[in-house]
C-alpha cells in the first residue's frame, strides 16, 4: 500500500445535520428479496454491506443508538433479505445480506444475486453504499468484487473499517490511506476510509457525518 495524506475533516455542517438525522427514532419497515417487495419511499436511502461476520448489525445498532434495531446473529449469514429501516422519517437505512460464507440455502443465495444488481441499478433514492471491512483481515477478493459491481452500477461507495478495537493500530492506520489508492481503480469510491468500533464507539459520530454528507448532494426522489 502507498501512503497518502488523509482527507481533511468534514465540515461541521455535516456533523450538525447528522445530529438531527440520527436523533430520530428508528423503526423497521420490511425485508425484501425482490424489487416488487420494495416500498416506494420519498426519502434518501443509504445501504450497508459487507462479508458475513463483519459486524454490520452491531455497527448499525451503534449508528442509530438503538441496541436491537438490527439483530446480531451468532451464526454468520443469517440476514437473507434486504432489511429497510426508517430513521425519523428523514432517512432509509438498508441492511444488505452478508456475503462470503452465508448459511442461506442455495436458492436464496441465487435469488439475492439476481436481486442485488437490480436494486443497485433501479433504486433512484440510493445515495451511497458503505462497504464494511473487518480491520483485522483487510480487503478480500469478495470485497473487490462488490466494489466492481458498485462501479458498474454507478453507485457511490465508501469503505468503513469495523472492529478496530481488536486490530493492531499500525494495521488500521495503514488501511486508512488505502482509500486513495483504491479510488484510482474505483472512481465511484469516496477515498476517505472511516475507522470504527461498535464496542468503543470509535468513528461512529464521523460515520454519521459521512451519511449526512452522502444524502446532501441530491434531493430525495420517490420511485
C-alpha positions as CSV (number, residue, x, y, z in Angstrom):
1,X,0.0,0.0,0.0
2,X,1.2,3.5,-0.8
3,X,0.8,6.0,2.0
4,X,-1.2,9.2,1.2
5,X,-2.3,12.2,3.2
6,X,-5.7,11.7,4.8
7,X,-8.6,13.9,3.6
8,X,-9.4,17.0,5.8
9,X,-12.1,16.6,8.3
10,X,-15.7,17.0,7.2
11,X,-17.3,20.4,7.6
12,X,-19.1,21.0,10.9
13,X,-22.3,21.4,8.8
14,X,-22.5,17.7,8.2
15,X,-22.0,16.9,11.9
16,X,-24.8,19.3,12.8
17,X,-27.0,17.7,10.1
18,X,-26.1,14.2,11.3
19,X,-27.1,15.1,14.9
20,X,-30.6,16.0,13.6
21,X,-30.9,12.9,11.4
22,X,-29.7,10.4,13.9
23,X,-31.8,11.9,16.7
24,X,-34.8,10.4,15.1
25,X,-36.4,7.2,16.3
26,X,-35.6,4.2,14.1
27,X,-38.2,1.6,13.1
28,X,-38.2,-1.5,10.9
29,X,-40.1,-1.1,7.6
30,X,-39.8,-4.5,6.0
31,X,-37.5,-7.1,4.5
32,X,-37.4,-7.6,0.7
33,X,-36.0,-10.2,-1.6
34,X,-37.3,-8.9,-4.9
35,X,-37.9,-5.5,-6.5
36,X,-41.7,-5.8,-6.2
37,X,-41.3,-6.1,-2.4
38,X,-39.5,-2.7,-2.1
39,X,-41.8,0.2,-1.0
40,X,-41.6,3.5,-2.8
41,X,-40.4,6.0,-0.2
42,X,-39.7,9.7,-0.7
43,X,-36.6,9.7,1.4
44,X,-32.9,9.3,0.7
45,X,-31.5,5.9,1.2
46,X,-28.1,4.6,2.5
47,X,-27.1,0.9,2.3
48,X,-24.6,-1.1,4.3
49,X,-23.0,-4.3,3.0
50,X,-20.0,-6.5,3.8
51,X,-18.8,-10.0,4.4
52,X,-20.7,-12.2,6.8
53,X,-19.5,-11.6,10.4
54,X,-18.0,-8.2,9.5
55,X,-20.0,-6.6,12.4
56,X,-22.7,-4.9,10.3
57,X,-25.6,-5.4,12.6
58,X,-23.6,-4.2,15.6
59,X,-22.4,-1.1,13.6
60,X,-26.0,-0.3,12.6
61,X,-27.2,-0.5,16.2
62,X,-24.4,1.8,17.3
63,X,-25.1,4.2,14.5
64,X,-28.8,4.7,15.4
65,X,-28.2,4.4,19.2
66,X,-30.6,1.5,19.3
67,X,-29.4,-1.8,20.8
68,X,-31.6,-4.2,19.0
69,X,-32.6,-2.5,15.7
70,X,-30.6,-5.0,13.6
71,X,-30.4,-8.5,15.1
72,X,-26.9,-9.6,15.9
73,X,-26.8,-13.3,14.9
74,X,-24.4,-15.9,16.4
75,X,-24.2,-17.6,13.0
76,X,-22.9,-15.6,10.1
77,X,-25.1,-15.1,7.1
78,X,-28.5,-15.1,8.9
79,X,-29.6,-11.9,7.2
80,X,-31.2,-13.2,4.0
81,X,-33.2,-10.2,2.8
82,X,-32.6,-6.5,2.2
83,X,-33.9,-5.1,5.5
84,X,-35.2,-1.5,5.4
85,X,-35.3,0.9,8.4
86,X,-36.9,4.3,8.7
87,X,-34.9,6.8,10.7
88,X,-37.2,9.5,11.9
89,X,-38.8,10.0,8.5
90,X,-35.5,11.6,7.3
91,X,-33.5,8.6,6.1
92,X,-33.9,5.0,5.0
93,X,-31.2,2.6,6.1
94,X,-30.8,-0.6,4.1
95,X,-29.1,-3.6,5.7
96,X,-27.9,-5.9,2.9
97,X,-27.3,-9.7,3.3
98,X,-23.7,-10.5,4.1
99,X,-21.5,-12.3,1.6
100,X,-18.5,-14.6,1.9
101,X,-19.8,-17.6,3.8
102,X,-23.5,-17.2,4.2
103,X,-25.5,-20.1,5.6
104,X,-28.6,-19.3,3.4
105,X,-29.8,-22.2,1.1
106,X,-28.5,-22.0,-2.5
107,X,-31.9,-20.9,-3.9
108,X,-32.0,-18.0,-1.5
109,X,-28.4,-17.0,-2.4
110,X,-29.2,-17.2,-6.2
111,X,-32.3,-15.1,-5.7
112,X,-30.3,-12.5,-3.9
113,X,-27.6,-12.5,-6.5
114,X,-30.3,-11.6,-9.1
115,X,-31.9,-9.0,-6.9
116,X,-28.8,-7.2,-5.8
117,X,-27.8,-5.6,-9.2
118,X,-31.5,-4.8,-9.9
119,X,-31.7,-3.0,-6.6
120,X,-28.5,-1.0,-7.1
121,X,-29.5,0.0,-10.7
122,X,-33.1,0.9,-10.0
123,X,-33.2,2.4,-6.5
124,X,-33.1,6.1,-7.5
125,X,-33.0,7.4,-3.9
126,X,-30.0,5.3,-3.0
127,X,-27.2,7.8,-2.2
128,X,-24.3,5.6,-1.1
129,X,-23.3,2.1,-0.2
130,X,-21.0,1.8,2.8
131,X,-18.8,-1.3,2.3
132,X,-17.7,-2.7,5.7
133,X,-14.3,-4.2,6.0
134,X,-13.0,-6.2,9.1
135,X,-10.0,-4.2,10.3
136,X,-8.3,-7.5,11.4
137,X,-8.4,-9.0,7.9
138,X,-8.4,-6.2,5.4
139,X,-9.8,-6.2,1.9
140,X,-10.8,-9.6,0.4
141,X,-11.5,-10.7,-3.2
142,X,-15.2,-10.7,-2.5
143,X,-15.0,-7.1,-1.3
144,X,-13.2,-6.1,-4.5
145,X,-16.0,-7.9,-6.5
146,X,-18.6,-5.9,-4.6
147,X,-16.6,-2.7,-5.4
148,X,-16.6,-3.7,-9.0
149,X,-20.4,-4.2,-9.0
150,X,-21.0,-0.8,-7.4
151,X,-18.8,0.8,-10.0
152,X,-20.6,-1.0,-12.8
153,X,-24.0,0.2,-11.3
154,X,-22.5,3.7,-10.9
155,X,-23.3,3.8,-7.2
156,X,-21.3,6.0,-4.8
157,X,-19.3,3.8,-2.3
158,X,-17.2,4.3,0.8
159,X,-15.2,1.9,3.0
160,X,-15.8,1.5,6.7
161,X,-13.4,-0.4,8.9
162,X,-15.1,-2.4,11.7
163,X,-13.7,-4.0,14.9
164,X,-10.8,-1.5,15.0
165,X,-10.6,-2.1,18.8
166,X,-9.4,-5.7,18.0
167,X,-6.9,-4.8,15.3
168,X,-3.4,-3.6,15.6
169,X,-3.1,0.2,15.4
170,X,-0.4,0.2,12.6
171,X,-2.6,-2.1,10.5
172,X,-5.6,0.3,10.9
173,X,-3.5,3.4,10.2
174,X,-2.1,1.8,7.0
175,X,-5.6,0.9,5.7
176,X,-6.9,4.5,6.3
177,X,-4.6,5.6,3.5
178,X,-5.6,2.8,1.2
179,X,-8.8,4.5,0.1
180,X,-6.8,6.9,-2.1
181,X,-5.1,4.0,-3.9
182,X,-8.4,2.1,-4.4
183,X,-10.1,5.2,-5.8
184,X,-7.7,5.2,-8.7
185,X,-9.4,1.9,-9.8
186,X,-12.8,2.7,-8.5
187,X,-13.7,6.3,-9.3
188,X,-17.1,5.9,-7.6
189,X,-15.3,5.4,-4.3
190,X,-15.0,8.1,-1.7
191,X,-11.3,8.0,-0.8
192,X,-11.8,8.5,2.9
193,X,-11.9,5.3,5.0
194,X,-13.8,5.6,8.3
195,X,-12.3,3.5,11.2
196,X,-15.0,2.3,13.6
197,X,-15.6,0.1,16.7
198,X,-19.1,-0.8,17.9
199,X,-17.6,-1.6,21.3
200,X,-15.9,1.7,21.9
201,X,-18.0,3.9,19.6
202,X,-14.8,4.9,17.8
203,X,-15.7,6.7,14.5
204,X,-19.4,6.4,14.9
205,X,-20.0,10.1,15.0
206,X,-17.8,10.6,12.0
207,X,-19.7,7.9,10.1
208,X,-23.0,9.6,10.9
209,X,-21.5,12.8,9.4
210,X,-20.5,10.9,6.2
211,X,-24.0,9.6,5.9
212,X,-25.2,13.2,6.2
213,X,-22.7,14.3,3.5
214,X,-23.9,11.5,1.2
215,X,-27.5,12.5,1.3
216,X,-26.8,16.2,1.0
217,X,-25.8,16.1,-2.7
218,X,-29.2,15.4,-4.3
219,X,-32.8,15.8,-3.2
220,X,-34.7,12.7,-2.3
221,X,-37.0,11.3,-5.0
222,X,-39.8,8.8,-4.9
223,X,-39.7,5.9,-7.2
